[in-house]
Amino acid sequence: MRPPISVCQSGFERKPMTLLVLFILGVFLLFFSGCAEETVDEAADCQKQLDNRSFQVVADNASCGDYERGSAELGLAGFLFENFMTDEANSNFPSALNLTAAGCATTGTDALVGSYTSTYQQKYLRAQYWSRTKPLAESTTRSNALIGVSYFATLGEIITETYCQIDGNLDGSVSDAENNSFTKINIGSSAVGSSNLNSATGYYQIVNSGVPWLCDATNDACRQDLAYEGVWDNLGAAATDSYANVSGTGSITAVSAIVKVESLQQLFDPTATTADINKPYAFLSMYSNRAALLLADLTSLGVSESDDIYENVRESVGQLDNGGTCTNSSAQVLDLMTTIVQNAAPQTSAATLPSTNYQSYNLLNTSEISQIDTTESSLTCTICPAGVTMKARLIYKKSATYTGLYKTADSAIENTLSNLATLSLDSSNTLIPIVAGDEKITLKELLCLDG
């Protein structure tokens, strides 16, 4: 069971679910054939109503047992064994499950199970409630039949949500266009060095005797830059000292080369909203969580960890929730972009900036500049005294000028960094840790699917 999203990485099948699902279903039919719960209220005759496909009647009948009500929700979702025994199931799961665009688009909140993103997910969540959530909350020992309902409800949710959310035309095959539309990641995200930085500006920020100066070395002029922003045009006062004097006398404690960010590689669809950007990761986290539940059900049924079914489900979890330790070109680009946004000023508007806000922001190691833009040469410092290492201070293109606040920069720059911040940083602007097996799928882990 391979992860359902290829994210423009080579080697991924275009059909999210394969014959493996049929193999799983076939094996589990051996477990559950003729295994209805014996605790059902005979007066209600719930099993007979299930046999007659009166699924809604059983689902609504409080006299029916957990097994019958869970099974009824499976039936309402369209998860019927005969649907998987047809030739069509192999080539077109959406058709076999009778998925429709309207059903996939129906969202809401259920009093029993909370929010859902499709009418099918609602039914599967309700089936999981009767077969897993309720019995476990009541410390009730689940029969194999009840565990089977839980397993199929979870598997059904994974299958239908994969197609509902990614397969736009529900034809059973996920195209590159559909995949890109869902993930909002640009096809060019593996190209290294496509950002445009300018480090040959001739501007330096020098802290001399505790005073921050912004100096134009070319024109031998310096202005005090008390906000540490690094933008010459934003300092209205005339130059009050010379570059030769500021760089050659006094006590220099910090030096930063001003590096202009002219453009950044667009990692995301520029039309994507924050909700669009978060959607695939919420889906993948759901996928990882549900796969873990499948493993738990398999364990409850006594299936060995060495069994092919168990290993296949576990592999799918590991491929997604992999810890993001790869070093492919896409991951390298992401790491560099993340370094920018992690060190950038996080405020949402200039009005929220304290007077010295930029002092500790927008700073990178000089070696990172040529990694972000491979056309840039290595930066060297000829004025740094012993013990002072020059840093690179980024300022961002903003129409005809520049800014230290990426939130107010040109839209393409703002789009990339804001969306990356949404995915990579927590509310305190701290990098979210990437941990294998934590059921939280990150962009880095997504890009590491193929190592």
N, C-alpha and C positions, 0 to 999 in steps of 0.2 A: 504494500500500500504506500505508494510514493506520495510525497507532499503534493497538494493540488495546484500550486502556482509555480510557473517556470521563471517568472521575472526576467525574461530575456536571457536566461542562462541556457547554454546548449545542453543537450542530453536529456531533456525532460519530455516525457510523453505529453501529447496534446490532449489525451483523454484522461481526465483526473482519476477516474476509477476504471479498473480493468477486470479481466476474468477472475482476478484474485477475490473480488467481492463475491462472485458466484461460488468460488471455492469455499469461502468462509461460510456462506449461507448453507451450502450443501453439507458441510461438516456439522453445522449446528442443527440442521434438521434431524440428524441422527440423535442429538441430545433431547430434542423436545417433541418428537412425534408422539402424539397421544398422551402428553404430560400435563393436562389441565389440572388446575388446583382442585383439591377435593373439599376445600372449605367453602365453596360457593353455596349460597342459599338456594336450595333446590326449588323453593316456591317461586323464586324470581326466574328460574330457568335461564340464567344468564348465558350459559354455554350454548344452549339451543339458539338463543337470539344472536350470538356471535356467528354460529354456523349459518344462520339466515342473513347474515351481513346487516343486522340491525345495530350498527356500530354506535350511532348516536344514542339510541335507547339504552344500551349497556353503559356507555360513558356517563350518562346522566343518572343512572340508577344507583343510589347509595346502598342498596341491598346487595349489589354485586361485589365480588371480592376484588382485591388488588390486581390479581392476574387478569380477570375478565375486563376490568376497566382499563388497565394498561394495554391489553390486546385490542380493545375497542379503539383506543386512541391511535394505535398503529394502523388499524384499518381505515380510520378517518384520514390519516396522513397519506394513504395510498400504498403503504408498505405491505403488500400481499405477496406471499411466496410464489403464487402462480405468475406474478408479473416478472419474476426473475428466472422463470423456466422457459421463457420464449427466446427465439433467436434475436428478436429486437433488443432484448436487454443487453446483449453483448455489444451492440453498436450504438444504442441510443437510450441511455438511462432516463433522461428527462421524459421521453415518451413512455417508457415502461412504467414510470412512476406517475404518469399523467400530470406532470408539472405544467403550470401555465404562468404566463407573465403576470397576470393579475394576482394569482396566489403567491408568487414570489415577491410581489411588491406590497403585500398586505402586512403592515406593521401594527403593533399595538401593545397593550399591557394586559396580562391575564392575572386575575386575582389569585390563582393557584400557583403560577410559576413565574410571574413577573413579565418583563418585556420580551418581545420576540420580533424577528426581522422578516418573517414570512409566515403565512398561515400554516405551512407544513412544519416549520420549527415549533410553532405553538403546540401542535398535536404531539410531536416527538417529546417536547419538554414535559407535557402532561403524562405521556406514557412513562417517562423516566421518573416522574413524581410517584406514580402508583407502584412502580417496580423497583425503585431504588431509594428515593428520598424518604418517602413515608415509612417503609419497613425499617430502614436503618435508624430513623428518628425514634421509632417505637421499639428499637432493639429486638425486632422480630427476625427470626431466622428465615432467610429466603430459600425457597425451593429452587431446584434447577430450572423449572419452568419460569419462575418469576425472574430469575437472573437472565434467562433467555430473552424475555421481553425487554429487560433493561439493556442488554447487549444490542438487540436489534433496533431499539429506539435510539440509542446513541449512534449506531452505525448509520441508520436512516437519516438522522440529523446531519451527520457529516456529508453524506452523499448529496442530499437535497440542497443544503446550504452552499456546497461547492458549485453546483450548477446554477442555483438561483442567483448567486452573487457574481459569478465570473462568466458563465456561458450566456451572453446577452440574448442570443436568439434561440437558446434551449435546443440546439441541434445535436447535443451530445459530444461536441468537440470544441475545445477552447483554442481560438486562434490567437496569433500574436497581437492583433488589434484589440481583441477582447481582454487579453491578459494585461496589455499596457493600459487600457482604459480603466481596469480595476485597480491596479497597483499605483497608477499615476507616476511611475518611475520612467524617466526618459530612456529611450533606446541607447543613447550615447553615454550612459552612465559608466561605461567601462573605459572610456577614453581618458588616458592620463594627460595632464598638462594642458587642458583646453581652457583653463581660466587665464585671464589677462591681467597681470600685475605689472606695475611700473616702479622699480626700486631706484631708478636713476633720476630721482627728482631733484637732487641737490639740497633737499631740506633735512635738517637734523633737529631733534629735540635734545637739548642739553640741560641737565640739572647742575647748576654751578652755585656753590655756597648755599644750597637749599632753594634756589630760585629756578623754576622751570622756564627755559627759553626755547623759542622756535626760531631757528636760524636758516636763512637763505644763503648757503655757502657761495653760490654763484655770484650773488650781488653783495656779498660781505655785509649782510644786514641781519639783525636779530630783534625780535619782539618778545616780551614776556607772554607766556602761555600758561596762565594760572590754572586753567581747566584741563591742561594736558591733552587737548584734543588733537593738536597737530595740523590744524587747517589754517594756512596763512591768511586766506581771504576772510576768515571769521575774526581776525584780530584787527580791529579798526584803527588802532593807534599806529602812528608812524614808527619806524624802526628806532629804537632807543640805544642800541649798541651795535657793535660790529661783530661779525663772525670770528674774525681774528682775535678779538679781545676775549669773547665769551669762551672760545675753544682753547685759548692759549694761556689764560691766567686763572687765578682763583683755585677752587677745589671742585673738580668735576666728580660727581658721584653716580651719574647715569647718563647714557647716550642711547638714543634710538634713531635709526634711519626711518624717515617717513616713506612709506610704501603705499602707492595709490592702487586701490582695487578698481580697475576699469570695468571688469566684468567677471562673473563667476560661472563655471559650468552649471547649467540648469539640471539639477538632479530630478526635478519633478515637473509635471505638467503645469505650466504657468497659470492655467485656468482653475486648478484644483483648490478647493476650500480646505480648511483645517479638518472638517469632517471627512472629506474625501481622502485626505492623507492618512487619517487614523483608521479608516474603515478596513483596509486589508490586514492591518496588524491585529485589530480586534478579532477579525475572522480567524487568523492564523493562531491566535492565542486560544480561541474557542476550539479549534481543530486539535491543538496540542493537548488541551485539557480533556477533551472527549476521548482522545486516543488513550490517555492515561486511565480513564474510566473503563475503556474496553479491556485494558490489561488487568484491571482489578476484577472485572467480571470473569475473565478467563481464569485468573487465579482462584476465584471462588468456585469455579467449576472443576478445579483440579487439573487444569491444563498445564503441562510442564513448560517452564521457561525455554526449554530446548525445542519445543514444538514449533513447527513452521509457522503456524498461525500467530503464536505469541511473538516470535522473533520478527515477523513481518510488521506487526503493529508497533512493536518497540522501535524498529528501525525507522518507521515513519516519524515517530516522535523525536528520535535523536537527530534525524536529518533537519528538522525544523528548529528545534530547541537546542542548537549545537554550540552555543557559547561564543560564536563569532570569532573564532581563532584563525581563520584563513588569511592568506596574504595575496589573494588574486587582485588584479588591477582595479576592479570595482571597489573592493574593500579598501584598497590603499587610497583611492580618491576620497572615499567616505571618511576615512580616518583624518585626512588632511582638512576636509571641509568641517568636520566635527571640531577639530582643533581651533578653527577660526571662530565658530559660533560659541564654543565653550569659553573662549577668552574675550568675546565681544561684550560691549556694554549692553545689558539686558533690558534697559528701560524701554517703555513703549512709546514715549514721546520726549521731546526736548524739555518740556515743562517739568518733567520729573527728575531732571539731572541736578545733583548737587554741584557746587562750584568746582570741586576737584574730582568729579566722577570718573574721568578717563584715566586717571593716574595708573590704575592697576588693570585697565582693560585694553583690548585691541593690540596686545603685545604678543609677538611670536618670536621664536628663535630665528636668527637670520638664515640658518640652513634650511628652514622650512619654506622659505620664499621660492627657491629654485625647485623645490619638490612640487609646489602647487602650480607654478608656471615654469616649465622646463626651459623656456627661452631666457629666463633671467639668470644673470651671472651671480656668483657668490658675493656676498657683501663683506667688506673689510672695513675696519675702523682705524683711521690714522691719528685720531685725537684721543683715543681711550687711554687713560692712565693705567698703570698696573692694578690688577684686581677688578677692573670694570669691563664687562663684556657687553658689547653693543647688542641691542634688541631691534626688532623691526616693529614699528607702530603702523597699523593699518588705518587708512582713511578710505571711505567708500564714495564712489562716483554718485553725484547727485545733480543731475542736469548739467549745468555749466560749471559747477563747483564740486566740493567734496564735503563729507560729514563724518564725524566719528560715531554716528549712531546708524547702524545698518537698517533700523526700522524706518528711517526716513530717506534711505538711499534709493537709487533707481529701482524700478519694480522688479526687474529680473534678479538683481542681487538680493533684494528684500525677500522675494519669493523663496529662493533657495535656502537662505539662512533661517528665515522664520519657520518654514516647514521642517527643516532639519532640527531646529531647536524644539519644536513640538514633539518630535519623535525621540530626541536624544537627551533632553535635559528635564529635570524635575522643576517644581515650582520655585526652588531656591537657586536655580541656574546651575545646579550640580549635575554632572554627567551621570545618567542612569546606568548602573552596573549591568553588564551583560553576563548572565550566568546560565550555563548549560543546565537544562532540566528544571528551570523555574516556572515553566508554562507561560512565559511572557516572551513573545517573539519580537525581536528588534529588527530594524533595517539591516544592521550588520549581519545578523544571523540569516536574514533573507538572502543577502548577497553571497553568503558562504554556503549556500545549498550544494553547489558543485565544488566546494573546496577552493 
